[in-house]
Amino acid sequence: MSDPAEKIINLVLSIQRRNGGILTQLDESLPLLAPELGLDSLDLAEVVACAQRESGRSPFDEAQPPRTWAEFLQCCKSQT
C-alpha cells in the first residue's frame, strides 16, 4: 500500500505541471495556495478529495486547519 502523503504530493506536483509549472519537488513549508505552486481553490479541492479518499477524513476537519503543505500532510498521516 502506498503512503497517503506520497500520493498527495504526487497529485500536487501533477496539478502544478498541468497548470504550466515545472516543479519536481514540493516545498512543504509553502502555504497551500502559494503563488509558486500555481494552484487555485479548485485544485486544492481536488487534493482535499484525494486526502479524504486516502485517509477517510478531510484535513480541514481538524481543530486547527492546515496552512502549509507540511501541516496538511501531517493531518493525513495522523488520520491513517
N, C-alpha and C positions, 0 to 999 in steps of 0.2 A: 504494500500500500504506500502511496506517495504522501509525502509530508504536505499538509494543507497550506502551510506558509509558502512552500516552494511553488505550489500550483498558483497561488495568488500572485506571487512575484512574477512568475512567467506570464500570467494574464495581464498584469500591469504593463510589463515590457511589450507584450504583443499589441495591446491597445495603443501604447505610446508610439510604436512603429507604424501602426495602422493610421495614426494621426500625423504621420510625417516625421516622427522622431527617429533617432539613431542610437538611443541608449542600449547598452548591453548589460548594464547592472543597475539595480535600484539602490539609490542612496536612501537608506531607511530613516535618516534624520530629516528628510524633506517633509513639509506639510502635505496632506493628502491631495490638495489641489494646487501644488506648486507649479508656477508657470513653466519651469524647466521640463515638467512631465507632459505638458500639453493635454492634460485630461480635463474634461468638463464634468458637470454633475451627472450626466447620463452615463459617462464612462465609469464614474465612481459607483453608480448604482449597479452597473454590470459586475464590478468587483465585489460589492457587498453581496449580491446574489450568489456569486461563487463561494464567498465565505460562508454564507448560510447553508449552501449545499454541502460543503466540506465539513463544517463543524456543528451544524444544526441550529445555530443562532447567529444573529447579527452582532457585530462588534459594537454597534450603536445602541444595543440593549444594555450595555454596561452603565454603571452609575456615572462614570466619567468617560464620555465618548472619546475615541482616539483622535488625536490631532496630527500625529505623524505616522509614517508607514511602520516604524518600529512599534509604536503603540497598537496600531491596527493588527499587525502580525502577532503580537503578544496576546491580544484578545483571542485571536483564532487558535493559538496554541493552547491557551488555558481552557478553552471550551471543548477540546477533543477528549 
